[in-house]
Amino acid sequence: EGAALGLRDLADQRALKPIVETIKRNPESASTFVYALETLDCREIVEFLIALFVSQPEDYMLRCSIIECIKKVSILGLSDELLDTCMRRLKESLTGKRDDEYVRHSRELMRLLEV
């Protein structure tokens, strides 16, 4: 996890894929590694970030870091299909949710993904 913080400080785009691979291998440490992604262009991993957000609804810090990553992405270049998929996943994840913070974060992400 210390390496992730070092990569964040470097803000080197080449770190994107290794960080994503690390998250896939160690989902329990995802929040630290997604925090490291905040300084990078995450355009190519938007769908991955949304899937991660939905898969770990109890991780408040992870959700906050994913929102920060998405805030920095220009959605104008993303395909309508990708945006629709992400919106659909977020909407589906709200079914039966009672956690107000999760609902608020999900709605914030949906606003960020609207064209």
Buried (B, 14 or more C-beta within 10 A) or exposed (E): EEBBEEBBEEEEEEBBEEBBEBBEEEBEBBBBBBBBBBBBBBBEBBBBBBBBBBEBBEBBEBBBBBBBBBEBBEBEEBEEEBBEBBBEBBEEBBEEEEEEEBBEBBEBBBEBBEE
